[in-house]
Amino acid sequence: EGKFSKSRGVGVFGDMAKDTGIPADIWRFYLLYLRPEGQDSAFSWSDLMLKNNSELLNNLGNFINRAGMFVCKFFGGSVPDMVLTPDDKRLLARVTLELRQYHQLLEKVRWVA
């Protein structure tokens, strides 16, 4: 419930997070969910649990369930083969280019303590 401080040992750091047994993807989700946008973020174990249960499990689970039900109802339980139009291919090429540039920019990020 306080401000993290590496020098004072206040906070949850990589080795401590690993020792909790909480899967890395849950930590990734939570940290991205709370990412600071020019201000400090507050961490609490109860909020981690709440966001995991409500945002990640409930919302993602609901989305997956709805998608599965849609496929069963309209496509006989099997996703049909995709046929790409020229417009689809151009869009995919553009998205691929943007993702590559995004990844390159992420690789250049340096954390300053």
N, C-alpha and C positions, 0 to 999 in steps of 0.2 A: 504493500500500500504506500510505499515511499519511493523517492527518486532512486533509481539504480546508480550505484557507484562501484566501479570495478576496484578502485583503490581501497574502499572500505568493506568490500565483500558483500555489498547489498545488491541483491538481484538474483535472477536465474540466468546462468551462463551456460554455454554449450555443453560442458561436461556434466553440469548439474541437470540440464534438460535431458540429456541422454540417460542419466541414472534414474530418471522418473519412470522409464519404461513406456512413456507416451510416444507413439510413433512419430517419426520426423514429419510426415505429411500433415499431421494435426498441428504441430508447432508451426509449420510453414503457413498453413491456412490462417491460424490465429495471428501470427505476426504480420501477414499481409493484410488481414482484416483491420488490425489496429495501427497500421503503418502511420507514423507521424507525418503530417503535412505542414511542417513549419512550427510545430509545437511538440511538447513532450506528450508521451502516451502513458497511461496508467495501466499497470498489470495487477491482476489479482487472480488467484487460483479459481475462485468461484466464477469469475467472468470467463476464464478459459473454459471451464466446464459448461457454462451456459451457452457460449457461442458455439462450442463443439456440438452440443446437443440440439440447440435450436436452429442455428444457421447451417451448419455442415450436415449433420445427420438428418434432421427433419426436412429441410429444404432440398438437399441433394437427393435424399431418399424419395421424397415426393416426386421430384422431377424424373428420376429413373423409373419409378413405378408408373407414372403417367406415360412416359415414352414406351415402356413395355406394353402397357394396355393398348396404346394407339397402334402399335405394330401388330398385336394380336387381333384387334378389332378390324383393321383395314387391310392388313397384308398377310393374314393367315399365320401369324407368328413368325414370319421370316422377313428380314429386311431385303427388299428387292435389289437387284444389281443396279448400280447407278450408271446412267447414260449422261455424259457431260456434253453440253453444247459448247460451241466456240466461245460464247460469253462466259460460261462457267470456267472454262480453261483460262481465259484472260484474268478473271477474278482470282482464281487460285494462284496464278503466277504473281499477281500483284500482292496478294496476302503473303505468299512465300518470301517475296522481296522485303516486304515490311517487317516480317518476323526475323529475317536474317539481320536486318539493320538494327532492330530492337535488341537482339542477342549480342551484337557487336557493341552496342552502347552499354549494355549491362556488364559486359566483360571489362569495360574501361572504368567502371565505377570503383572508387577507392574510398574506404571508410576512414574518416579522420576522427581520432579520439580526442 
